[in-house]
Amino acid sequence: MSDQENALPTDPTWPELKLPELLFTDTVREVHATIENEWDPLLRSACQTAAGRALWKHLIHDPLADLLAGETYLTSLYEKIKKDRINNAREVSGVILAVRTLWFDSKLEAALNSFTRREAQVVILGAGMDARAYRLSCLKDSDVFEVDFPKVLQVKTTLLQAAMETTNEHQHLTLKSKSLTRVAADIRDSDWLEKLQISGFVPEKNTIWVLEGILYYLSQPQAMQVLKTIAEKCALTSTVLLADFMNKSSITLSSSIFHFYSDWPDHLLPSLGFSHVKLSQIGDPDAHFGLMHDPLNLFNRLRSLPRSLQNHPDDGTPCCRLYLVQASGSPNQTILP
């Protein structure tokens, strides 16, 4: 194929990849080398998510995403995006991450606006390289708690400290939330809620729970226990859950990594104690963000099919769905059928 055939169309949306100088400092290089050599797929997914936010920067404002993603994941995703654009793919790599991030951002802001004076606790389980506390101004009256493995939080702290010591990056480290507390805990264990409370979490205060890209890495019993623990808070205070769920077909993509699934989370969550549940699929009006124009892309094709189908009737391929779910509950609530 000639260079001309390989050339990308001019598009300011996708500039050439320029890695920030901070990624090439000794400290940051050493940290990301540790991630690549020692972290398992679950932990590394945090950097992959950050890479998606960094490369879809024309839609997602996350100035820290490059630093948190690292050179390897930025370069890998950039090459996939480049290939997709050359091939005029209906779905460009990373679009799921972009839509998912924008959906969580918008629902988080809407949930905060529903509370009096926007005061609430925001708990991000499996926070990974999430930087919402630094980039979302809607959190200005909220106490944010990031919960993750000790090694993840330590690496994240080291990377952010490296940015603090660099004049060019220091401006991006202004905290937008009222406060930020990092809680070293494994949500697969039974003591994570206790550790959260020791760190200042108040069960009686309005709380938004953010579970982005985490549930399907848990086993069925572990995920159900986490969801039940959150649902129990509906009896104490106004509680909002924002989470994404894979269906059964999706976990077959990598059965060694993905475990928990729910084909009907909008039925599951009311059975646990949530009174209102709204489910969206990528491409729905509230999960579109101008990125799903092609009616024949994967997501729009799936939306036209009954959710009960596990395989596409046209070609037999698995119907892999990602459900974006908002659930809420409060004392004296009425569970809707």
Helices and strands as residue ranges (DSSP letters): H 3-6, G 21-24, H 26-38, H 41-55, H 65-69, H 71-86, H 95-114, G 116-118, E 120-125, H 132-135, G 137-139, E 142-148, H 150-164, H 167-170, G 171-173, E 179-184, H 192-198, E 207-211, G 215-217, H 220-231, G 232-235, E 239-246, H 248-251, G 252-254, H 265-272, E 276-281, H 298-303, E 322-329
